[in-house]
Amino acid sequence: MPLDTMLQTVREETAAEQLRADDLAGTVTALLGAGRDSGDAERELFGVLDGLALLRMRQHAIGVMRTYAFTDAVA
């Protein structure tokens, strides 16, 4: 798969997971505000945040590979 395609795919996955994390954060906030147990929602949120961090690291790594591939092609 070309690096540009990989980078676009990871960006789309990252955006989708960010929306999911935002929704879960809202859920956790609402549960805490209502004085209810938010343990399951918090665990799910932290799982999504961990995955989001990995996606962002992957996005950065692909961007670096793409930069070096472009630099080598120009040289």
Secondary structure as the mmCIF struct_conf table of DSSP 4:
data_model
#
loop_
_struct_conf.conf_type_id
_struct_conf.id
_struct_conf.beg_label_comp_id
_struct_conf.beg_label_asym_id
_struct_conf.beg_label_seq_id
_struct_conf.end_label_comp_id
_struct_conf.end_label_asym_id
_struct_conf.end_label_seq_id
HELX_RH_AL_P HELX_RH_AL_P1 LEU A 3 GLY A 33
TURN_TY1_P TURN_TY1_P1 ALA A 34 GLY A 35
HELX_RH_AL_P HELX_RH_AL_P2 GLY A 39 VAL A 74
#
